[in-house]
Amino acid sequence: MKNFIYFICIALLASSCASTKSSSAVRHPQKTSSSGPAFLENITIKPSGPPNSSVNRPVNIKGNTDIPGSAYSTEIEKCNALQFKYAILMEDEVEDVTNKKLISFLEDWYGIPYRYGGGTKSGIDCSAFSCAMMDSVYNVNIPRTCREQYVAGKKIRKDQLTQGDLVFFNTSGGVSHVGVYLGNNKFVHASTSSGVMISDLDDSYFKRRYVGSTRLR
């Protein structure tokens, strides 16, 4: 009997030690290898830029922004080199330089020298040039001299000018010089100094000598 009680005490003691060892193992887990990547949870990274900043900022485009970019590019691509050339000379939008007969005529005659009484590409005077241009571009026959052209046409104000109207100047007494209005305050004429060229009505020389305008179309 004494031996039986002894064995029960030994068994209870062994069970208590095993429980203590197991509890100790739970409280002290085995360390894992540190060779793998470590992850930090609940970390918030704030942007360094100002609040509400965005890379998708609007871009201001000069010009008519109501026209889609692709449509605007298509219109530009339709324009040829001569349209660009005379748009620059006339200081106008290239899309507005659309009169092909006018552009072709200007290209044929631009830079032809001035010659009093002349009417060919070897030399031409201002009234002969206006006659040739009105006939070729607008199919209108007009008188030969400046004074006749001024008298024959319908008088219009400067602010009523449209392409193809005639503008007159007093360069050597009375109505003595003529040009053809192009638009955007520009006119083409055969000048004594530079031949056929494009000038501006607000140029100080022509502004002082402007006489009036007529319409013969």
Z-matrix of the N, CA and C atoms (Angstrom, degrees):
N
C 1 1.462
C 2 1.514 1 111.21
N 3 1.303 2 114.31 1 -40.87
C 4 1.467 3 120.25 2 -179.74
C 5 1.516 4 109.46 3 -63.96
N 6 1.365 5 116.30 4 -38.30
C 7 1.489 6 119.70 5 178.69
C 8 1.522 7 111.46 6 -66.54
N 9 1.322 8 117.65 7 -35.66
C 10 1.476 9 121.33 8 -178.56
C 11 1.529 10 110.58 9 -65.22
N 12 1.313 11 117.25 10 -44.00
C 13 1.476 12 121.36 11 177.97
C 14 1.521 13 110.71 12 -62.98
N 15 1.327 14 115.53 13 -37.09
C 16 1.469 15 120.17 14 179.60
C 17 1.524 16 110.68 15 -62.34
N 18 1.344 17 116.56 16 -44.19
C 19 1.484 18 120.01 17 -178.73
C 20 1.522 19 111.90 18 -66.64
N 21 1.332 20 118.54 19 -35.26
C 22 1.476 21 121.29 20 177.89
C 23 1.519 22 110.72 21 -65.07
N 24 1.324 23 117.29 22 -41.49
C 25 1.481 24 120.89 23 177.86
C 26 1.512 25 111.22 24 -62.09
N 27 1.346 26 115.58 25 -41.69
C 28 1.480 27 119.81 26 179.08
C 29 1.524 28 109.97 27 -62.56
N 30 1.345 29 117.46 28 -41.02
C 31 1.478 30 121.66 29 -178.59
C 32 1.520 31 111.00 30 -65.76
N 33 1.353 32 117.84 31 -42.80
C 34 1.467 33 120.64 32 178.99
C 35 1.524 34 111.96 33 -63.84
N 36 1.308 35 116.93 34 -39.91
C 37 1.466 36 121.92 35 179.16
C 38 1.516 37 110.91 36 -64.12
N 39 1.325 38 116.83 37 -41.87
C 40 1.479 39 120.92 38 -179.67
C 41 1.516 40 110.49 39 -65.18
N 42 1.360 41 116.68 40 -40.21
C 43 1.473 42 120.51 41 179.63
C 44 1.510 43 111.07 42 -64.58
N 45 1.349 44 118.07 43 -39.37
C 46 1.467 45 122.21 44 178.62
C 47 1.503 46 111.40 45 -64.28
N 48 1.304 47 118.79 46 -40.37
C 49 1.485 48 122.15 47 179.11
C 50 1.515 49 111.30 48 -65.46
N 51 1.353 50 116.24 49 -40.83
C 52 1.478 51 119.71 50 -178.96
C 53 1.516 52 110.57 51 -64.40
N 54 1.372 53 116.29 52 -39.92
C 55 1.470 54 120.14 53 179.40
C 56 1.506 55 111.55 54 -65.12
N 57 1.358 56 115.09 55 -40.76
C 58 1.472 57 119.65 56 178.63
C 59 1.508 58 111.33 57 -63.62
N 60 1.341 59 117.53 58 -40.08
C 61 1.467 60 121.91 59 -179.41
C 62 1.517 61 110.80 60 -66.38
N 63 1.377 62 115.37 61 -39.57
C 64 1.468 63 119.55 62 -179.68
C 65 1.512 64 110.63 63 -66.24
N 66 1.362 65 116.36 64 -43.04
C 67 1.468 66 120.39 65 179.11
C 68 1.503 67 110.94 66 -62.65
N 69 1.326 68 115.86 67 -39.58
C 70 1.468 69 120.21 68 178.74
C 71 1.503 70 110.88 69 -64.16
N 72 1.325 71 117.65 70 -36.04
C 73 1.475 72 121.04 71 -178.64
C 74 1.509 73 110.41 72 -68.41
N 75 1.348 74 117.19 73 -34.66
C 76 1.459 75 120.24 74 179.76
C 77 1.506 76 110.73 75 -69.12
N 78 1.355 77 115.80 76 -40.78
C 79 1.456 78 119.33 77 -178.27
C 80 1.510 79 112.65 78 -71.80
N 81 1.305 80 118.89 79 -19.54
C 82 1.469 81 122.23 80 -176.70
C 83 1.522 82 109.13 81 -127.72
N 84 1.349 83 117.75 82 77.03
C 85 1.466 84 119.66 83 -179.22
C 86 1.507 85 111.30 84 -66.61
N 87 1.321 86 114.29 85 156.90
C 88 1.463 87 120.60 86 -179.89
C 89 1.519 88 109.48 87 -72.27
N 90 1.313 89 117.06 88 134.98
C 91 1.463 90 122.71 89 -179.87
C 92 1.520 91 110.04 90 -67.85
N 93 1.342 92 115.00 91 136.63
C 94 1.474 93 119.85 92 177.70
C 95 1.511 94 109.70 93 -89.39
N 96 1.301 95 115.02 94 163.84
C 97 1.472 96 120.80 95 -179.11
C 98 1.524 97 110.19 96 -66.02
N 99 1.315 98 117.87 97 140.18
C 100 1.476 99 123.02 98 -179.40
C 101 1.520 100 112.60 99 -92.39
N 102 1.338 101 117.20 100 9.27
C 103 1.478 102 118.78 101 -176.59
C 104 1.521 103 112.30 102 -74.78
N 105 1.357 104 119.35 103 -22.54
C 106 1.463 105 122.34 104 -178.84
C 107 1.518 106 111.20 105 -81.03
N 108 1.346 107 117.54 106 168.41
C 109 1.470 108 120.84 107 179.95
C 110 1.514 109 111.40 108 -70.37
N 111 1.337 110 115.47 109 146.81
C 112 1.460 111 121.25 110 177.98
C 113 1.516 112 109.00 111 -103.19
N 114 1.327 113 118.17 112 140.58
C 115 1.457 114 122.41 113 -178.01
C 116 1.517 115 108.76 114 -118.19
N 117 1.359 116 114.61 115 134.32
C 118 1.456 117 120.36 116 177.76
C 119 1.518 118 108.06 117 -105.09
N 120 1.324 119 116.15 118 124.98
C 121 1.450 120 120.12 119 -177.78
C 122 1.524 121 111.22 120 -94.04
N 123 1.368 122 114.05 121 158.57
C 124 1.466 123 121.92 122 175.66
C 125 1.525 124 113.09 123 59.30
N 126 1.345 125 115.86 124 38.53
C 127 1.467 126 120.73 125 177.80
C 128 1.526 127 108.38 126 -103.45
N 129 1.327 128 118.58 127 128.38
C 130 1.464 129 123.34 128 179.46
C 131 1.518 130 109.50 129 -110.22
N 132 1.340 131 116.74 130 127.66
C 133 1.470 132 121.43 131 178.81
C 134 1.517 133 108.33 132 -106.16
N 135 1.323 134 117.70 133 121.34
C 136 1.462 135 122.38 134 -178.91
C 137 1.525 136 109.69 135 -95.88
N 138 1.370 137 118.03 136 140.15
C 139 1.466 138 120.08 137 178.89
C 140 1.511 139 110.66 138 -66.54
N 141 1.359 140 114.92 139 148.75
C 142 1.462 141 119.68 140 -178.62
C 143 1.514 142 112.68 141 -83.53
N 144 1.337 143 117.72 142 -16.95
C 145 1.458 144 121.06 143 -177.60
C 146 1.510 145 111.54 144 -76.97
N 147 1.363 146 116.86 145 177.92
C 148 1.466 147 120.74 146 179.71
C 149 1.505 148 111.07 147 -70.09
N 150 1.350 149 118.69 148 160.51
C 151 1.470 150 121.72 149 -179.72
C 152 1.514 151 111.31 150 -58.61
N 153 1.334 152 115.12 151 144.27
C 154 1.462 153 122.46 152 177.03
C 155 1.519 154 113.30 153 62.73
N 156 1.348 155 118.10 154 19.05
C 157 1.457 156 119.02 155 177.76
C 158 1.506 157 109.20 156 -74.03
N 159 1.332 158 116.13 157 150.85
C 160 1.461 159 120.79 158 -177.72
C 161 1.506 160 109.34 159 -151.11
N 162 1.312 161 116.90 160 148.16
C 163 1.461 162 120.75 161 177.53
C 164 1.515 163 110.85 162 -80.66
N 165 1.341 164 117.33 163 -14.44
C 166 1.459 165 120.53 164 -179.01
C 167 1.524 166 110.23 165 -92.65
N 168 1.323 167 116.36 166 62.61
C 169 1.455 168 120.63 167 -179.44
C 170 1.523 169 109.76 168 -83.91
N 171 1.355 170 118.52 169 146.13
C 172 1.466 171 120.38 170 178.43
C 173 1.515 172 110.94 171 -68.46
N 174 1.330 173 117.55 172 148.54
C 175 1.460 174 123.47 173 179.05
C 176 1.515 175 108.18 174 -111.50
N 177 1.322 176 116.77 175 127.10
C 178 1.451 177 120.59 176 177.77
C 179 1.515 178 109.65 177 -80.13
N 180 1.331 179 116.39 178 124.30
C 181 1.458 180 121.48 179 -179.91
C 182 1.515 181 107.92 180 -111.47
N 183 1.316 182 116.10 181 121.55
C 184 1.450 183 120.13 182 179.72
C 185 1.518 184 109.27 183 -70.13
N 186 1.312 185 116.16 184 135.67
C 187 1.451 186 119.09 185 179.73
C 188 1.513 187 110.99 186 119.83
N 189 1.311 188 116.33 187 -163.08
C 190 1.456 189 121.92 188 -178.40
C 191 1.515 190 109.63 189 -81.88
N 192 1.320 191 116.77 190 100.18
C 193 1.462 192 119.76 191 -177.19
C 194 1.519 193 112.12 192 -82.44
N 195 1.351 194 117.70 193 -2.00
C 196 1.457 195 119.80 194 175.39
C 197 1.521 196 111.18 195 -74.81
N 198 1.331 197 116.65 196 -19.98
C 199 1.456 198 121.01 197 179.44
C 200 1.517 199 108.63 198 -88.26
N 201 1.341 200 118.99 199 127.53
C 202 1.468 201 120.26 200 176.90
C 203 1.515 202 110.63 201 -57.57
N 204 1.338 203 116.48 202 147.35
C 205 1.456 204 120.69 203 -176.92
C 206 1.512 205 113.33 204 -55.00
N 207 1.334 206 117.30 205 -42.42
C 208 1.457 207 120.06 206 -177.81
C 209 1.523 208 111.19 207 -66.15
N 210 1.339 209 117.44 208 -38.88
C 211 1.461 210 120.82 209 179.79
C 212 1.516 211 110.54 210 -67.77
N 213 1.363 212 116.67 211 -40.77
C 214 1.461 213 120.75 212 179.07
C 215 1.521 214 110.24 213 -63.00
N 216 1.337 215 117.59 214 -42.76
C 217 1.459 216 121.77 215 179.11
C 218 1.521 217 110.98 216 -63.35
N 219 1.328 218 116.75 217 -38.13
C 220 1.460 219 120.54 218 179.92
C 221 1.516 220 110.82 219 -63.52
N 222 1.341 221 117.27 220 -41.35
C 223 1.455 222 120.09 221 178.90
C 224 1.526 223 111.11 222 -63.08
N 225 1.320 224 117.31 223 -40.90
C 226 1.458 225 121.25 224 178.34
C 227 1.519 226 110.68 225 -63.32
N 228 1.339 227 116.82 226 -41.80
C 229 1.456 228 120.78 227 -177.08
C 230 1.524 229 112.33 228 -65.07
N 231 1.333 230 117.12 229 -25.11
C 232 1.456 231 120.64 230 179.78
C 233 1.531 232 111.97 231 -72.21
N 234 1.310 233 117.73 232 -19.67
C 235 1.457 234 122.01 233 -177.59
C 236 1.527 235 109.99 234 -78.03
N 237 1.345 236 115.57 235 141.01
C 238 1.458 237 118.99 236 179.62
C 239 1.523 238 110.94 237 -98.48
N 240 1.327 239 115.38 238 -179.99
C 241 1.464 240 120.87 239 -174.29
C 242 1.524 241 112.25 240 -63.16
N 243 1.339 242 117.86 241 -37.91
C 244 1.464 243 120.43 242 -179.57
C 245 1.527 244 111.26 243 -66.79
N 246 1.324 245 116.77 244 -36.12
C 247 1.462 246 119.19 245 176.40
C 248 1.521 247 110.97 246 -61.80
N 249 1.326 248 116.63 247 -42.25
C 250 1.466 249 120.35 248 177.36
C 251 1.528 250 110.55 249 -63.41
N 252 1.334 251 116.18 250 -43.27
C 253 1.468 252 120.77 251 -178.14
C 254 1.525 253 111.15 252 -58.97
N 255 1.333 254 116.68 253 -50.73
C 256 1.462 255 119.50 254 -175.66
C 257 1.523 256 112.58 255 -80.61
N 258 1.312 257 117.49 256 -21.79
C 259 1.466 258 119.34 257 171.38
C 260 1.526 259 109.70 258 -64.57
N 261 1.332 260 115.86 259 -38.61
C 262 1.468 261 120.36 260 177.75
C 263 1.522 262 110.47 261 -67.44
N 264 1.345 263 117.02 262 -45.99
C 265 1.464 264 120.91 263 -179.28
C 266 1.530 265 111.63 264 -64.09
N 267 1.319 266 115.65 265 -33.89
C 268 1.465 267 120.43 266 -179.30
C 269 1.527 268 112.24 267 -91.88
N 270 1.350 269 116.43 268 -3.60
C 271 1.465 270 122.07 269 -178.12
C 272 1.532 271 110.26 270 53.28
N 273 1.323 272 115.09 271 47.37
C 274 1.453 273 121.81 272 -176.91
C 275 1.519 274 109.77 273 -124.42
N 276 1.338 275 116.61 274 167.44
C 277 1.459 276 121.26 275 175.77
C 278 1.521 277 108.92 276 -71.12
N 279 1.328 278 116.60 277 133.88
C 280 1.460 279 119.97 278 -176.07
C 281 1.521 280 111.65 279 -60.46
N 282 1.342 281 118.13 280 -33.23
C 283 1.466 282 120.63 281 179.73
C 284 1.525 283 112.35 282 -67.41
N 285 1.351 284 116.96 283 -19.11
C 286 1.461 285 120.67 284 -179.33
C 287 1.523 286 112.55 285 -89.02
N 288 1.320 287 117.20 286 -11.34
C 289 1.470 288 120.84 287 179.62
C 290 1.526 289 107.00 288 -91.05
N 291 1.329 290 115.87 289 85.67
C 292 1.467 291 120.40 290 -169.38
C 293 1.526 292 114.47 291 -118.09
N 294 1.341 293 118.37 292 -7.26
C 295 1.465 294 120.86 293 -178.54
C 296 1.530 295 109.23 294 -78.98
N 297 1.328 296 116.42 295 98.51
C 298 1.464 297 120.97 296 -174.48
C 299 1.527 298 112.45 297 -64.85
N 300 1.326 299 116.95 298 -36.84
C 301 1.471 300 119.92 299 178.72
C 302 1.525 301 110.54 300 -65.17
N 303 1.320 302 115.69 301 -39.42
C 304 1.461 303 120.24 302 178.44
C 305 1.522 304 110.73 303 -65.19
N 306 1.324 305 116.81 304 -46.83
C 307 1.466 306 120.81 305 -179.24
C 308 1.522 307 110.69 306 -61.09
N 309 1.326 308 116.71 307 -43.84
C 310 1.463 309 121.15 308 179.99
C 311 1.526 310 110.93 309 -63.29
N 312 1.334 311 116.93 310 -41.46
C 313 1.468 312 120.68 311 179.29
C 314 1.526 313 111.01 312 -64.78
N 315 1.325 314 116.10 313 -45.20
C 316 1.466 315 119.54 314 179.01
C 317 1.522 316 111.35 315 -60.12
N 318 1.320 317 116.83 316 -41.08
C 319 1.456 318 120.73 317 -179.36
C 320 1.525 319 111.04 318 -65.15
N 321 1.333 320 117.18 319 -37.21
C 322 1.469 321 121.25 320 179.73
C 323 1.524 322 112.44 321 -68.77
N 324 1.332 323 116.80 322 -33.16
C 325 1.459 324 119.99 323 -171.50
C 326 1.527 325 114.41 324 -108.78
N 327 1.304 326 117.65 325 -13.35
C 328 1.471 327 119.28 326 -174.65
C 329 1.532 328 110.69 327 -60.88
N 330 1.341 329 116.21 328 127.00
C 331 1.459 330 121.16 329 179.25
C 332 1.520 331 115.01 330 89.54
N 333 1.344 332 118.22 331 -5.57
C 334 1.471 333 120.54 332 176.52
C 335 1.529 334 108.10 333 -61.02
N 336 1.332 335 118.72 334 133.11
C 337 1.470 336 120.55 335 -175.04
C 338 1.535 337 113.22 336 -69.33
N 339 1.321 338 114.30 337 156.90
C 340 1.465 339 121.05 338 177.42
C 341 1.527 340 109.68 339 -81.40
N 342 1.323 341 114.93 340 139.14
C 343 1.465 342 120.25 341 172.13
C 344 1.520 343 107.87 342 -148.25
N 345 1.302 344 116.13 343 121.14
C 346 1.464 345 120.69 344 -178.10
C 347 1.527 346 110.46 345 -61.30
N 348 1.329 347 116.77 346 126.91
C 349 1.459 348 122.05 347 -178.96
C 350 1.515 349 113.05 348 83.03
N 351 1.340 350 117.97 349 -5.77
C 352 1.456 351 121.26 350 -178.25
C 353 1.518 352 112.50 351 -80.57
N 354 1.332 353 115.40 352 157.30
C 355 1.456 354 119.79 353 179.89
C 356 1.513 355 112.74 354 -147.85
N 357 1.350 356 116.60 355 22.14
C 358 1.462 357 121.01 356 -179.66
C 359 1.525 358 109.32 357 -127.80
N 360 1.334 359 114.94 358 -179.90
C 361 1.462 360 119.08 359 -179.26
C 362 1.525 361 112.81 360 -76.96
N 363 1.298 362 117.02 361 -3.60
C 364 1.464 363 118.92 362 171.90
C 365 1.528 364 110.61 363 -83.13
N 366 1.324 365 116.94 364 -12.30
C 367 1.455 366 122.80 365 178.42
C 368 1.515 367 110.70 366 163.45
N 369 1.308 368 117.74 367 138.09
C 370 1.465 369 121.50 368 -175.23
C 371 1.517 370 109.81 369 -147.31
N 372 1.350 371 116.71 370 146.60
C 373 1.464 372 118.96 371 175.74
C 374 1.530 373 110.12 372 -97.33
N 375 1.331 374 115.59 373 176.04
C 376 1.472 375 119.69 374 -169.95
C 377 1.522 376 113.27 375 -64.82
N 378 1.334 377 118.06 376 -43.47
C 379 1.465 378 119.52 377 -176.97
C 380 1.521 379 111.89 378 -73.79
N 381 1.334 380 117.83 379 -32.73
C 382 1.465 381 120.42 380 175.33
C 383 1.531 382 109.63 381 -66.55
N 384 1.324 383 115.92 382 -37.09
C 385 1.467 384 119.23 383 178.56
C 386 1.525 385 110.70 384 -65.41
N 387 1.332 386 117.67 385 -44.87
C 388 1.469 387 119.73 386 179.42
C 389 1.528 388 110.64 387 -63.12
N 390 1.352 389 117.47 388 -36.69
C 391 1.471 390 120.98 389 175.94
C 392 1.525 391 110.67 390 -61.01
N 393 1.335 392 115.91 391 -48.44
C 394 1.467 393 120.92 392 -177.51
C 395 1.524 394 111.27 393 -63.21
N 396 1.325 395 116.94 394 -41.11
C 397 1.463 396 120.40 395 -177.96
C 398 1.524 397 111.33 396 -69.21
N 399 1.333 398 117.41 397 -44.28
C 400 1.463 399 120.09 398 -179.60
C 401 1.521 400 111.13 399 -63.04
N 402 1.336 401 116.31 400 -35.84
C 403 1.464 402 120.29 401 179.46
C 404 1.528 403 111.20 402 -71.72
N 405 1.340 404 117.20 403 -47.55
C 406 1.466 405 121.56 404 -174.42
C 407 1.524 406 113.04 405 -72.69
N 408 1.316 407 117.08 406 -40.83
C 409 1.468 408 120.90 407 -173.50
C 410 1.527 409 112.28 408 -91.43
N 411 1.350 410 116.75 409 -40.01
C 412 1.470 411 120.05 410 -172.54
C 413 1.532 412 113.71 411 -114.22
N 414 1.336 413 116.68 412 0.32
C 415 1.475 414 121.45 413 179.43
C 416 1.529 415 112.24 414 55.91
N 417 1.335 416 115.63 415 42.52
C 418 1.462 417 121.82 416 179.94
C 419 1.524 418 108.54 417 -124.59
N 420 1.322 419 116.74 418 128.35
C 421 1.465 420 121.68 419 175.96
C 422 1.523 421 109.05 420 -92.53
N 423 1.326 422 116.30 421 129.16
C 424 1.463 423 120.75 422 -178.83
C 425 1.528 424 109.21 423 -126.72
N 426 1.345 425 117.58 424 162.09
C 427 1.467 426 120.62 425 179.24
C 428 1.531 427 112.05 426 -59.58
N 429 1.316 428 116.81 427 164.50
C 430 1.471 429 121.53 428 -171.70
C 431 1.522 430 113.91 429 -81.61
N 432 1.305 431 119.95 430 -37.14
C 433 1.464 432 120.27 431 -172.72
C 434 1.532 433 111.99 432 -99.46
N 435 1.333 434 114.91 433 161.84
C 436 1.476 435 120.76 434 179.74
C 437 1.525 436 111.60 435 -57.89
N 438 1.333 437 116.61 436 -48.66
C 439 1.465 438 120.13 437 -176.16
C 440 1.526 439 111.21 438 -63.61
N 441 1.332 440 116.48 439 -40.57
C 442 1.469 441 120.11 440 178.51
C 443 1.534 442 111.06 441 -64.37
N 444 1.308 443 116.02 442 -40.60
C 445 1.469 444 120.09 443 179.11
C 446 1.528 445 110.76 444 -64.93
N 447 1.313 446 115.96 445 -38.73
C 448 1.462 447 120.47 446 -179.16
C 449 1.528 448 111.10 447 -66.84
N 450 1.320 449 116.70 448 -41.63
C 451 1.464 450 121.72 449 -178.37
C 452 1.528 451 111.14 450 -72.02
N 453 1.341 452 116.79 451 -37.85
C 454 1.471 453 120.95 452 -173.73
C 455 1.526 454 113.24 453 -72.29
N 456 1.306 455 117.60 454 -28.84
C 457 1.464 456 120.05 455 -174.03
C 458 1.514 457 114.35 456 -84.22
N 459 1.330 458 114.90 457 166.08
C 460 1.461 459 121.75 458 175.08
C 461 1.521 460 108.61 459 -82.89
N 462 1.329 461 116.57 460 125.35
C 463 1.458 462 120.81 461 -177.94
C 464 1.536 463 110.03 462 -69.67
N 465 1.333 464 114.79 463 134.66
C 466 1.469 465 120.90 464 177.80
C 467 1.526 466 109.34 465 -133.92
N 468 1.319 467 115.31 466 156.60
C 469 1.463 468 119.92 467 177.43
C 470 1.533 469 110.33 468 -76.97
N 471 1.296 470 114.30 469 161.96
C 472 1.470 471 120.39 470 -179.75
C 473 1.525 472 111.49 471 -61.70
N 474 1.332 473 116.29 472 -36.41
C 475 1.466 474 119.15 473 -178.50
C 476 1.531 475 112.75 474 -78.88
N 477 1.336 476 117.05 475 -0.36
C 478 1.464 477 121.65 476 177.38
C 479 1.533 478 112.45 477 -102.16
N 480 1.301 479 117.10 478 0.03
C 481 1.467 480 120.95 479 -174.88
C 482 1.525 481 112.13 480 -61.47
N 483 1.324 482 114.85 481 136.31
C 484 1.461 483 121.84 482 171.67
C 485 1.526 484 107.97 483 -131.98
N 486 1.321 485 115.82 484 167.35
C 487 1.465 486 120.74 485 -177.82
C 488 1.534 487 111.21 486 -54.94
N 489 1.341 488 116.11 487 131.26
C 490 1.461 489 121.65 488 179.18
C 491 1.514 490 114.48 489 98.16
N 492 1.339 491 118.37 490 -8.50
C 493 1.464 492 120.73 491 174.85
C 494 1.526 493 109.31 492 -75.51
N 495 1.330 494 115.84 493 157.45
C 496 1.463 495 120.86 494 -179.78
C 497 1.523 496 110.10 495 -101.20
N 498 1.327 497 116.24 496 140.61
C 499 1.467 498 122.26 497 177.69
C 500 1.530 499 108.24 498 -119.93
N 501 1.346 500 116.03 499 138.06
C 502 1.466 501 120.91 500 -172.19
C 503 1.528 502 111.09 501 -122.86
N 504 1.336 503 114.00 502 150.43
C 505 1.466 504 121.00 503 -175.77
C 506 1.526 505 110.22 504 -138.73
N 507 1.324 506 113.68 505 154.49
C 508 1.464 507 121.05 506 174.10
C 509 1.525 508 107.83 507 -102.75
N 510 1.330 509 116.18 508 95.72
C 511 1.465 510 120.26 509 -178.23
C 512 1.527 511 112.35 510 -104.86
N 513 1.329 512 116.46 511 -19.62
C 514 1.472 513 119.03 512 -179.52
C 515 1.524 514 111.25 513 -148.67
N 516 1.338 515 115.70 514 32.17
C 517 1.461 516 120.76 515 179.30
C 518 1.517 517 112.06 516 103.71
N 519 1.325 518 116.47 517 114.35
C 520 1.463 519 121.00 518 -179.22
C 521 1.520 520 111.74 519 70.15
N 522 1.325 521 115.33 520 -158.47
C 523 1.468 522 120.59 521 177.70
C 524 1.519 523 107.33 522 -79.25
N 525 1.322 524 117.00 523 103.88
C 526 1.467 525 120.39 524 -171.55
C 527 1.529 526 114.46 525 -129.27
N 528 1.322 527 117.70 526 0.84
C 529 1.471 528 119.63 527 177.77
C 530 1.524 529 108.84 528 -148.97
N 531 1.358 530 116.50 529 144.57
C 532 1.458 531 121.30 530 -177.44
C 533 1.522 532 110.25 531 -138.85
N 534 1.309 533 114.79 532 147.78
C 535 1.458 534 121.19 533 173.96
C 536 1.519 535 109.50 534 -140.34
N 537 1.327 536 116.48 535 170.42
C 538 1.465 537 121.86 536 179.95
C 539 1.529 538 108.37 537 -111.88
N 540 1.322 539 115.45 538 126.24
C 541 1.462 540 120.87 539 -176.70
C 542 1.523 541 110.83 540 -71.85
N 543 1.351 542 116.08 541 136.84
C 544 1.465 543 122.37 542 -178.57
C 545 1.521 544 113.43 543 -107.28
N 546 1.307 545 116.62 544 -27.40
C 547 1.458 546 121.32 545 -173.38
C 548 1.515 547 110.06 546 120.87
N 549 1.325 548 116.05 547 163.42
C 550 1.463 549 121.92 548 178.68
C 551 1.528 550 112.01 549 55.19
N 552 1.349 551 115.72 550 34.10
C 553 1.465 552 123.24 551 177.74
C 554 1.534 553 113.65 552 71.77
N 555 1.319 554 117.44 553 10.42
C 556 1.470 555 121.64 554 -178.28
C 557 1.528 556 110.71 555 -104.23
N 558 1.348 557 116.03 556 149.17
C 559 1.458 558 121.41 557 174.41
C 560 1.524 559 108.86 558 -140.42
N 561 1.334 560 115.85 559 155.54
C 562 1.457 561 121.50 560 178.91
C 563 1.524 562 107.88 561 -111.03
N 564 1.322 563 115.97 562 141.90
C 565 1.470 564 120.22 563 -176.37
C 566 1.521 565 109.53 564 -159.67
N 567 1.325 566 115.53 565 166.09
C 568 1.465 567 121.45 566 174.34
C 569 1.526 568 107.06 567 -97.69
N 570 1.327 569 115.77 568 102.96
C 571 1.463 570 120.46 569 -177.65
C 572 1.524 571 110.21 570 -88.98
N 573 1.328 572 115.71 571 149.53
C 574 1.465 573 119.56 572 -179.24
C 575 1.524 574 111.76 573 -66.55
N 576 1.319 575 117.94 574 -26.91
C 577 1.466 576 120.85 575 -175.57
C 578 1.523 577 114.01 576 -89.82
N 579 1.330 578 117.59 577 -37.53
C 580 1.469 579 120.14 578 -172.53
C 581 1.522 580 114.29 579 -125.19
N 582 1.319 581 117.63 580 5.13
C 583 1.457 582 119.57 581 -178.02
C 584 1.522 583 111.13 582 74.54
N 585 1.328 584 116.77 583 -153.26
C 586 1.465 585 121.03 584 -177.37
C 587 1.526 586 109.38 585 -69.43
N 588 1.331 587 115.88 586 123.93
C 589 1.458 588 120.93 587 -175.64
C 590 1.520 589 109.99 588 -154.95
N 591 1.317 590 116.09 589 170.88
C 592 1.463 591 122.53 590 176.41
C 593 1.526 592 108.55 591 -108.08
N 594 1.335 593 116.39 592 131.71
C 595 1.462 594 121.71 593 179.91
C 596 1.522 595 109.92 594 -129.20
N 597 1.335 596 115.15 595 172.18
C 598 1.465 597 121.95 596 -178.14
C 599 1.526 598 109.45 597 -111.11
N 600 1.323 599 116.11 598 135.23
C 601 1.465 600 120.23 599 179.39
C 602 1.524 601 112.35 600 -62.58
N 603 1.328 602 117.50 601 -23.76
C 604 1.461 603 120.68 602 179.80
C 605 1.523 604 112.86 603 -88.82
N 606 1.317 605 117.07 604 0.48
C 607 1.465 606 119.72 605 171.99
C 608 1.533 607 107.84 606 -58.56
N 609 1.312 608 116.57 607 135.54
C 610 1.469 609 120.35 608 -172.92
C 611 1.528 610 112.64 609 -55.73
N 612 1.330 611 117.26 610 -37.94
C 613 1.473 612 121.07 611 -179.77
C 614 1.527 613 110.55 612 -62.21
N 615 1.319 614 117.23 613 -49.99
C 616 1.462 615 120.69 614 -177.13
C 617 1.528 616 112.37 615 -77.61
N 618 1.303 617 117.27 616 -30.77
C 619 1.465 618 120.29 617 178.98
C 620 1.525 619 110.93 618 -62.33
N 621 1.332 620 116.39 619 -39.20
C 622 1.469 621 120.64 620 179.67
C 623 1.527 622 111.71 621 -72.20
N 624 1.317 623 117.17 622 -27.90
C 625 1.467 624 121.53 623 -172.83
C 626 1.530 625 114.20 624 -104.30
N 627 1.309 626 116.62 625 3.15
C 628 1.466 627 119.99 626 -178.98
C 629 1.530 628 110.42 627 -64.16
N 630 1.350 629 115.91 628 130.58
C 631 1.469 630 121.98 629 -179.55
C 632 1.525 631 111.41 630 -103.98
N 633 1.323 632 116.50 631 -45.59
C 634 1.456 633 120.20 632 -177.86
C 635 1.516 634 111.54 633 170.08
N 636 1.324 635 115.56 634 -175.56
C 637 1.466 636 121.46 635 -177.34
C 638 1.520 637 110.01 636 -137.07
N 639 1.338 638 115.64 637 150.12
C 640 1.461 639 120.44 638 176.53
C 641 1.522 640 110.17 639 -135.45
N 642 1.329 641 113.75 640 159.99
C 643 1.464 642 120.28 641 177.37
C 644 1.526 643 107.78 642 -122.83
N 645 1.330 644 115.13 643 123.73
C 646 1.462 645 121.16 644 -177.85
C 647 1.522 646 112.06 645 -117.55
N 648 1.312 647 117.69 646 11.96
C 649 1.471 648 120.19 647 -179.45
C 650 1.518 649 110.40 648 -98.78
